[in-house]
Each structure stands twice: as C-alpha cells, then as structure tokens.
C-alpha cells in the first residue's frame, strides 16, 4: 500500500500523505472507501500513530478524505480536491521556475526540462528512450 523511504528528505507524515493521495487520485482507494485506522496503519508501518494522524488531518484539510466520529476516515472522491491540489502545485511550480530563472536557467532549458522526462525516469510518452 504505502512504502516509506527513510533516506527521503521529506518527513514521514508527508510521505504517507503523498502515498495515500496517490492511491485516492488513481482510484486504488475508491470514493467513500474506508481508510485503514490510524492504529492499524501505524502498526503496519511501524511508526508512531501521531504521524499517521497528522497525515490524515492534512488530507482532510485538503479535501481528499473525511472523518466520521467512531467510524474512521473515508476517501471523498471530491473533484474539487484535485483542483485545489493542482492550484497549489501550480503555484509551487511558478516559484521554482522564478528561482531557476534567477539562477540563470534559460527559457529553452526550462522547456527542455518540461519535455524531458516524467517521474520514474520515463518520458511523457511512457517509454524510456535510449541515447547512444
């Protein structure tokens, strides 16, 4: 379900939050599907339940999940959550581009970066290209 990378510079709760968000967005966790309880996920990942609770709280604040007292947390399937996240990421991308431009990266280099590859080392088309 979720894997943690202890060498990642991001905090554990962010890794959990990103992992759950990805599962929700891709449909691996369906609308109104119950998420694992805080205790069970903490046990499964061998981490403090407070870390899981923080990730759940942030996902709820972002609109990806909702909580029912005494029942647990559930995926919303809310399309507005995607819109909100897209807007947030767009703003972060603008900030990164501005910083890169300040550091002397050309517009052509930025364009090349966007066209180059997607996360995981594969270009946007989905197949890895070999350079000789």
C-alpha positions as CSV (number, residue, x, y, z in Angstrom):
1,X,0.0,0.0,0.0
2,X,2.4,2.7,1.2
3,X,6.2,2.4,1.3
4,X,8.4,4.7,3.3
5,X,11.9,5.8,2.3
6,X,13.9,6.7,5.4
7,X,16.6,8.4,3.2
8,X,14.0,10.8,1.7
9,X,14.4,14.3,2.9
10,X,10.6,14.7,3.3
11,X,9.1,14.0,6.7
12,X,7.4,10.6,7.2
13,X,3.9,12.1,7.5
14,X,4.3,13.8,4.1
15,X,5.4,10.5,2.5
16,X,2.3,8.9,4.0
17,X,0.1,11.8,2.9
18,X,1.5,11.7,-0.7
19,X,1.1,7.9,-0.8
20,X,-2.5,8.0,0.3
21,X,-3.3,10.9,-2.0
22,X,-1.8,9.0,-4.9
23,X,-3.9,5.9,-4.1
24,X,-7.1,8.1,-3.9
25,X,-6.4,10.0,-7.1
26,X,-5.6,6.9,-9.1
27,X,-8.7,5.2,-7.8
28,X,-6.9,2.5,-5.9
29,X,-8.9,3.7,-2.9
30,X,-12.4,4.3,-4.2
31,X,-14.9,7.1,-3.2
32,X,-16.3,6.5,0.3
33,X,-13.9,3.6,0.8
34,X,-12.7,3.3,4.4
35,X,-9.0,4.0,5.0
36,X,-7.0,1.9,7.4
37,X,-7.4,3.0,11.0
38,X,-4.7,5.2,12.4
39,X,-3.6,2.4,14.8
40,X,-3.5,-0.4,12.2
41,X,-1.6,1.7,9.7
42,X,0.9,2.8,12.4
43,X,1.4,-0.8,13.3
44,X,1.7,-1.9,9.7
45,X,4.4,0.8,9.0
46,X,6.0,0.5,12.5
47,X,5.7,4.2,13.2
48,X,4.0,6.4,15.8
49,X,0.2,6.8,15.4
50,X,0.6,10.5,15.8
51,X,2.4,10.6,12.5
52,X,-0.5,8.8,10.7
53,X,-3.0,11.1,12.4
54,X,-1.1,14.2,11.1
55,X,-1.1,12.8,7.6
56,X,-4.9,12.1,7.9
57,X,-5.6,15.6,9.3
58,X,-3.8,17.2,6.4
59,X,-5.5,15.1,3.8
60,X,-8.8,16.0,5.4
61,X,-7.9,19.7,5.3
62,X,-7.0,19.3,1.6
63,X,-10.4,17.6,0.9
64,X,-9.2,14.1,0.0
65,X,-10.7,12.4,3.0
66,X,-13.4,12.9,5.5
67,X,-13.8,11.5,9.0
68,X,-16.8,10.1,10.7
69,X,-16.5,10.0,14.5
70,X,-16.4,6.5,15.8
71,X,-16.3,5.0,12.2
72,X,-13.0,6.2,10.8
73,X,-11.7,8.0,7.7
74,X,-13.0,7.7,4.2
75,X,-11.9,8.8,0.7
76,X,-14.0,11.7,-0.6
77,X,-13.7,11.3,-4.4
78,X,-14.2,15.1,-4.5
79,X,-13.1,16.5,-7.8
80,X,-12.5,19.9,-6.1
81,X,-9.7,18.3,-4.1
82,X,-7.8,17.7,-7.3
83,X,-8.5,21.2,-8.5
84,X,-7.2,22.6,-5.2
85,X,-4.1,20.4,-5.3
86,X,-3.4,21.3,-8.9
87,X,-3.6,25.0,-8.0
88,X,-1.3,24.5,-5.0
89,X,1.3,22.7,-7.2
90,X,1.0,25.3,-10.0
91,X,1.9,28.0,-7.5
92,X,4.9,26.0,-6.3
93,X,6.0,25.4,-9.9
94,X,5.8,29.1,-10.5
95,X,8.1,29.8,-7.5
96,X,10.6,27.1,-8.7
97,X,10.6,28.5,-12.2
98,X,11.2,32.0,-10.9
99,X,14.1,30.8,-8.7
100,X,15.6,28.8,-11.6
101,X,15.3,31.9,-13.9
102,X,17.0,34.0,-11.2
103,X,19.8,31.4,-11.1
104,X,20.3,31.9,-14.9
105,X,18.4,28.9,-16.3
106,X,17.2,29.8,-19.8
107,X,13.7,29.5,-21.0
108,X,14.9,26.9,-23.5
109,X,16.4,24.8,-20.7
110,X,13.1,25.0,-18.8
111,X,11.2,24.0,-21.9
112,X,13.6,21.1,-22.4
113,X,13.1,20.1,-18.7
114,X,9.3,20.0,-19.1
115,X,9.5,17.9,-22.3
116,X,12.3,15.7,-21.0
117,X,11.0,13.1,-18.6
118,X,8.3,12.4,-16.1
119,X,8.9,11.0,-12.5
120,X,10.3,7.4,-12.6
121,X,12.7,8.1,-15.5
122,X,10.2,7.7,-18.3
123,X,9.3,10.4,-20.8
124,X,5.7,11.7,-21.2
125,X,5.0,9.0,-23.8
126,X,5.6,6.3,-21.3
127,X,8.6,4.5,-22.9
128,X,12.2,5.0,-21.9
129,X,14.3,6.4,-24.8
130,X,17.9,5.2,-25.1
131,X,20.6,7.6,-26.1
132,X,23.7,6.3,-27.8
